[in-house]
Amino acid sequence: MTHLSVEMLAADATAPITSAGHAQLGIAVLAGIAVIVLLITKFKLHAFLSLIIGSLVLGAVAGAPLDKAITSFSTGLGTTVAGTGVLIALGAILGKLLADSGGADRIVDTILAKASRRTMPWAMVLIAGIVGLPIFFEVGIVLLIPVVLLVAKRGNFSLMRIGIPALAGLSVMHGLIPPHPGPLVAIDAVGANLGVTLALGVVVAIPTAIVAGPLFSRYAARWVDIRPPEQMVPERASDDLAKRPGFGITVATVLLPVVMMLAKALVDVVIDDPAAGAQRVFDVVGSPLIALLTAVVVAMFTLGRAAGFTRGRIAATVEKSLAPIAGVLLIVGAGGGFKQTLVDAGVGQMILDVSKGWHLSTLLLAWLIAVTIRLATGSATVATISAAGLVAPLAADLSTTHGALLVLAIGCGSLFFSHVNDAGFWLVKEYFGMSVGQTLKTWSVMETLISVVGIICVLLLSLVL
């Protein structure tokens, strides 16, 4: 979809909407991104509106007619929402069913019951990884904070020793693993294979989460030795439920879409014949839409009905899951519009031309671009979408595995050094009762570790795949 230009923009569907030179296009990109950064950070304007305005500024500075810039943005918004919006919605429904049914609490309680004091940080990163697979980062924090606070209090742990592994597990899932919005949009933008990206994402995520979670938490606990704030221990979602789904069936439900998508990737590698019946079946079964839809339908029974939910309660849960993601969908869609404006203005080709003389890995270039936008905007999703649009042309000659690694490089860059312009920074600060300085020394350093360790793993994989 990245290389598909808007036919209405010009007689030649592949022609850019402007004939500006490299210098002018470079200035246009900087102007567009600068406007987005200023509007989000200084004027506190919603990212959706900031991306729209930034896209129009980009087109105007690049010398594109306003009507063509508007058409380009609108087309990019529409194709992005069409390609990823449904998947984000299905992921939100699955996450809400997991939370409200008590399935998430069942996973947490079961693992913690089997964990010793020494293995507790490792148990926390495992819990966060499983629970964070189908749900958004902010929802995962809300789900896991009560557990983190209770475990730290009852086990007399430093809050950082328990909290950092949980945050690391959630953050790695959010940045690298579909069906989270950032990875999905990047996969769509660079034309990567979702199954391969998912498989390699897991390979990168495991060592990254270990280093930034249980290992780093030892040092974080020394730097910031705090205890759980009493006023921040909320009631758990499933405390008022008469029954909850079992551990095995809950984990199986959460992992079902992952297994389906990985099965498709495996069949594609083994058979490699698009006309073969088995491959065609798995192409359907393992498509993200079918995999997530299947998991949602299954979850209505394995999670909803197992918790004693009536049909009306399940319907209400599904309905409540969709309202909170409206903002996410709008930001992702506007990010897609900004990306398409970049592509149609010829910025991607400009980067391709300019970077030919550089002795810099495509993967490292993508990471650096995402890091820059992340530091400026504070948004991992905006960084992912913008970087994917900028480096998409570089993916044209990449193999399937390296296309997937490009997505992961962008995802790693999008997590670099969360600070005061990131909503997640303040969320963690308030929940854990830390000062700004303490949050920078723990959460911000953890995010930076994820980004750096992640790109190192990506670059190492690129040498052997």
N, C-alpha and C positions, 0 to 999 in steps of 0.2 A: 504494500500500500504506500510505502514511502516514496517509490519512484513513479507513482501515478499522479500526473499533473492534471489540472482542471481544464477540461476541454473548452469550457466557455471562456477561458482567459485568453486564448489565442488560437489561431488557425492550426498551428503546430502544437499538439498537446504536450510535447516535451519542452517547449520553449519557456524560458523564464518570463515572469510578468514585467521584468525591467531589463534593460540592456546596460545597466550600470557597470562600471569597472570594479576591479577587486577592492580598490581603496574606498570607493563609495559604499560598496556592500559591507566592507568591514566596519566602516563608521556607522552604517545603518544597524548592524547587529549590536554594536556597543550601545548605540542610542536606545534601541528597543529594550535591551536587557537592563540598561541603567534606569529607564523609566519604570520598568516593572519593579526593580529593586527599591527605588525611591518611594513608589506608591505603596508597596507592601510594608517597608520598614519605617519610613519617616511619617507618611501620612496615614498609615494603618488602614489602607484601602483593602477590601477583600481581594484575594488572589484572582478570583474570576474576573472582576472588573479590571484589575491591573493587567492581566494577560491580554484582554481585549484592547485596551489602550496601547499597550506595548506593541502589539501586532500592527496596529494602525500607524504608529510612529515609525516602526521598522519599514513598512511599505512606503510611507511618505518620504523618509530620508533616502531610501533606495531609488526614489524617482518613479515608483509604480503609480498608475492612475488609482484614485481612491476606490472606484467601483470594483476594480480588479482585486485590490487588496482585501476588500470586504468579502468578495466572492471566494477568494482563496481561504480566508479565515473561516468563513461559514462552512465551506466544504470540508476543511480539516476538522472542525468541531464535529460535524455530522458523522464523518467516517470513523473518528475516534470513539465517539459514544456508541455508534453501531457496532464497532469491533470489540470494545472492552466494557461498555456500560452494562450490558446484560450479565457479563461475567462478574463484575463488581457487585451487582445486585444479588446474584445467586450466592456469592461468597458471604454477603451480609446476612442473608436469610439463614444460611448454614451456621454461621457464627452465633446468631441470635438464638436459634434452636439449641445449640450446644450450651449456651449460657443459661437460658431460662429453664431448661429441663433438668439442670443440675449435672449434666454430663461433664462439663468442665471441672466442677467441684469433685466429681467422682474420680476423674483422672488425677487431680491434685492429691486428694486424700489417700488414694491407693498407693501412689508412688512415695508419698511422705511417710506412710506407715511402714514401708520397707527400707527407708533410708536411715543410715546411722548418722551420728553427728559429723563424722568425717566426710561422709558422702553427700551431706545435705546440699552444699552449693552445686554439686553435679546433678542432683535430683531437680534442683530449681531450674537449671538450664534445660534439662530434658522436658520438664513440665511446660516451660515457656515455648519450647520448640514445637511440641505437639499441639498445645492450645493455640499458639500463634499462627499455625499453618492456615486455617481458614478464616481468621478474623483480623480486623484492622488493629494497628499498633495501639491506638488510644483505647479501644475496647479491651484489648488484652491487658493493658495496664490496670484498667478498672476491675477486671476479673481477678488479676493476680495480686494486686496490692493488699487485699485483706489477708491472703495466705502469707505473703512476704512478712507483713507486720506481725501476724500471729506466731509464725515460726520463729522469727527473730526474738519475740518477747518470751515465748515459752521455753525456747532453747538457750536463752541468754546469749544470743549471737549479736555481733555488731550488725547493724542494719545493712551496711554495705556488703558484708560477707554473703548475705542472702539475696539482697536486692539487685546487685550488679549482675549476677548470673541470670536472673529472671529478665532483666532489661535487655541483656545481650541476646538472649534467645529470641525475644520478641523483635528486636531491632533487625537482627540478621534475616529473620523470616520476612519482615516488612520490605527490606531492601533488595533481597535476592530471589525470593521464591514466589512464583505464580501460585494462587490467583490474586496476589496483592496488586493494586493499581499500577504502581511504578514499573515493575517487571513486565506486566502485561502490555502496557503502552510501548515500552522499549522493544519488546518482542515484535509487536506489530510494526513499529517504525522502521526497524532494520531488517525485517523479513526473516527473523530467526525461527528455528523450529522449537515449538513450545516444550515438547517432550524432552528433547536433548538439553534445552536450557534448564528445565526442572531437574533433570538427573545431575548435570554438572553443578547446578546451584546447590544441591544437597552436598555434593563433594566439597565445594568451597565453604559452605555454611558450617559444617561440622568442626573443622579445625579453627575456623574464625571465631565461632561461638565459644569454644573451649578456651582459647587464648584471652579473648576479651571478657569472658564470664568468670568461671571458677578460678582461673589462674590470676587474672588481674584483680579480682575481688580481694585477694590476700593483701595487696598493696593499698587498694582503695580503703579497706577497713583500717589500715594503719594511719593513712592520711586524714581520714574523716571517720572518727570513732563516735558514732551517735547511736542512740537507742530509738526504738519506734515511738513516734509521738502518739500519746494515748488518744487524743481527739480525732485521729485519722483512721481509727479502726472501725470500718463500717460493717453492717450486717451482710452476710453472704447471700447471693441470689437464691440459693436452694434451701435455705434454713427453714422455710415454711412449707416445703414440699413433703408430702406423706411418703413418697418413694422417688427413687432416681434410677436412671438406666445403669446397667452394669458396666464395669470397666472395659471388658473385652469388646463388647458391641459398640461402645462409644468410640474407642480407638479405631475399630474397624470402619466405622462410619466416617470419621474424620479423614482417614487415609484412603478411603475408596476412590475419590477423584484422582488422587496422586497415583494410585496403582493403575487406574484406567489409562491415564495419560502416559505413564512410563511404559505400559504394555504396548501402546501404539508406537512409541519411539523404538522399542526393542524389535517389534515386528518389522518396522521400516528398515532397520539395520540388517536383520537376518534375511528377509525376503527380497527387499529392494526391487519390487516389480509392481508398479502401480496398477497393472491390469489383473494381478492375482486376486482371487476371491477373498482370501484371508486378510490380505492387506487392506482391501477396500472395506471389509467389515470393521477392522480395527481403526481405520481412518475415521469412521463414524463413531464407534464406541469410545475412542480415545480423544475425540475432539473436546476442547475445553467446555463448550456449551453443553454437550451431552453428558460429559463426566460430572460437571457441577450440578446439572439438573437432576441427574440420577441420584447423586448424593443428597440433594435437598429432599427429594421424594422419599428416599430411604430413611432419612433422618426424621421425617414426620412420624414414622412408625417406630424406629429403633430408639429415638430420643423422646419425641413428643408423646406418643402413646405409652411408652414405657414409664414416663413420669406421671401418667394418669391424666394427661391433657385431653380435653374433649375436642371435637372438630372445631368448635367455635374458638377455643383457646389457641389451638394451632394456627387458625386463620388470623387471629388477633396478633399472635407472635410474629407471623410473616409480615403483617401490615406494619407493625411497629419497627421492624428491622429496616424498612425501606426509607422512612423519613430522615433518619440521621445521615444517610449517605447522599442526600441531594446535593449538599455542598461539595462533597468529594467528586461526584459525577460532573458538576459544573466546572470545577477546577481542572479536572482531567480533560474534559471536552475543550475548554478554552486553551489548555496547554497543547492539545492536538491542533487547534486552529493556529496557534503561534508557530508550531512546528511546520505546518503546511505553508504558512507565509514564508518562513525561512527557506523551505524547499523550492517553492515557486518563484521566489526572488532570485534563486540561483546561488544561495549562500553555501549550500552543500557542495556544489560543483566548485565553488571558489576555494573551499577548504581542501577539496581533493586536489585542485591545481597547485595551491600554495604548499601543501604538505608533501608533495612529491619530492621536493629537494631536502626534506628533513630526514634526519636519521633517528626517527622516533617511532616506536611501535604504535600501531593503530590503537591497540588496547590501552596503552599508557596515555595517548592523546585523549581518548574518550574519557578516561578517568580524570585527567587534569581539567578538562572542560566541565565535567560534572562537579568536581570539587569547587571550582571557581564560582559556579552558579549557586551551589549549596551554601557556600560561605556568604554570598551576597544576599540571597533571598531567605535563607533559613528553611526552605521547603525541599524535602527530599523528592517529592513528586514533581515539582516544577523543575528541579535540577535534572531529574531523569528524562522528563519529556523534552526539555530544551536541548540537552546534550544528545539525545537520540536523534532529534531532527538535524542537528548540526553534522553529526558523523555518519548519518545513514548512507550517503554515497560511498563511503569508505568500505561499507559492508558488501558492496556488489561483487567483489572478487574473492571474498572470504569463503572458506569451506563451511559446511553445516556446523561443525564443532566450534570453529573460530567465530562464526556469527553468534552462537550462543554465548561464547566467552566475552564478546563485545558487549552484549546485554549485561552480563555480570560485572564487567569493568565499570560500566555506567552506574549500575546499582551500588557498587562499592564507593564510587566517588560521591554519590548522592547522600551518603551517610557521614561524610567527613565533618568533624568538629561542630557538633550542634552547640549553638550559643544563644545569646539573648534575643535573637530575631526568630527563634524557632519555638513554636507553641509547645512542642514536646519537652523542651528545656524547662519551661515554667510548670508544666504538668508534673514532671518528676520532682522538681524543687519543692512544690507545695505538698505533694503526697508524702514525701520523705522528711519534710520539715527542715530543709537545709537552707543555708545562705547561698547567695549567688556564687561566692568564692568556692564554697564546698561543692556546689553543683558542677562548676567548671572543672574541679580537680577529680571528680568521679565520673559523672555522666558524660561530660564533654570529652574527657580523655578516653573513656570506653568507646564512644562513637568513632573517635579517630583511630583507635586500635582496630576496630571492625573494618574500617575503610582501608587501612594500610595492609593489615594481614590478608584481607580479602583480595586486594589487587596483586599481592605477592603470590597467593595461591593461583589466581587466574593466569598470571604470567608464567608460573611454573607448569601449569597444565598446557599452556599454549606451546611449550617446548616439546611435549611428549605426545600431543594429539594432532 
